């Protein structure tokens, strides 16, 4: 390994010691997230920050030398937002992993950015409290990463995304200054809402190092409904009918392709003759009654099979089918996962378009997602080693996003823009609106070193 004696890397090592890594074999693990088809570059160094002071020193050094900084948590992102840029510093916050406080009276938890979502949920549960945001990656993704992308999950329709559960953020600006945004009070309208600007900014405005997250009382009762339908149109009819009679915590959809893939992997015995499967969960004191009304709505929408359970363990077992959907599809080839959100009444149009696109490009596309809020994850299965297959996958991806926009939808519901979807941002939001966003970035990061070319 070459010994660096001068320049930005030498300055970094002088400041951080062994927290700064330049060994190429070690750095390779920090160069990309899970969006495997998004480009990634070679960093000058990787910083595995163990303290806020490490983050401050990294940014001061980068600011002084004009070095780009790409911040990453656990690397579970799906839009290329944490992929390294040639000549950058990769700043990992995964070792900032302390749960600093859980306050039962205020129902808040203060954590460092590298705390795993599921670990926070476990710590809250030990106090009889509930950390709600539940992205599919909750067992491995970090709170800092969840905040950076404003991650969602199955419970979003009732409880909102990560940003709806944050009270206060501690972050470091590009020049190394520390800022605090928000308040632990339940109400706070003082000044501009800097917290909401940081949430979802994908590391382009500041580096989140600590957050105070809101907790809820744990629901005592849950009830689960599994309903099979001849096709996705009838399943969406049921979703609309359910929303008129109940307020479920989640309504998850799987199409025929996904059902078959999950069956192949798990041998769960799901109905492979069904065109769609809905998994519905209700919570709270009225959980059983709401689940029954949901089941009645499914029956009226021509459900071919119905199962209702008030047993929490059975409900969790049913939900396992949805949790392994992506893993099951990944067993069939390389995957390109999309993240589209449309108004719920327009779900049938989006699902129909996905089917047509799959047929036209001769691809397997399995669709699953959060039907209650219109957030779908059509997953293209293809052969990455075959240039023609990869080209068809990219064209299919582009057509799905274009159709989503035509239906009044969003190019991302919970995964972020990253580098994967940046070209679609202006067509969605408009040029004037995008210029406002770039102006905000310039106010936070005048020299443009924080995750350049990403998110906005």
Secondary structure, DSSP 4 states (H G I P E B T S, - for coil): -PPP-SSHHHHHHHHHGGGEE--HHHHGGGS--S-TTS-----SEEEE--SHHHHHHHHHHHHHHT--EEEESSS--SSSTT---TTPEEEE-TT---EEEEETTTTEEEEETT-BHHHHHHHHHTTTEE-----TTTTT-BHHHHHHHT---TTHHHH--GGGGEEEEEEE-TTS-EEEEE-SSS----SS-HHHHHTTSTTSS-EEEEEEEE-EEPPS-EEEEEEEESSHHHHHHHHHHHHHH---SEEEEEEHHHHHHHHHHH-----TT-SEEEEEEEESTTHHHHHHHHHHHHHHTTEEEEEEE--HHHHHHHHHHHHTHHHHHHTTSEEEE--EE--GGGHHHHHHHHHHHHHHTT-EEEEEEEGGGTEEEEEEEE-TT-HHHHHHHHHHHHHHHHHHHHTT-BS-SSS--TTTSHHHHHHHH-HHHHHHHHHHHHHH-TT--BSTTS--
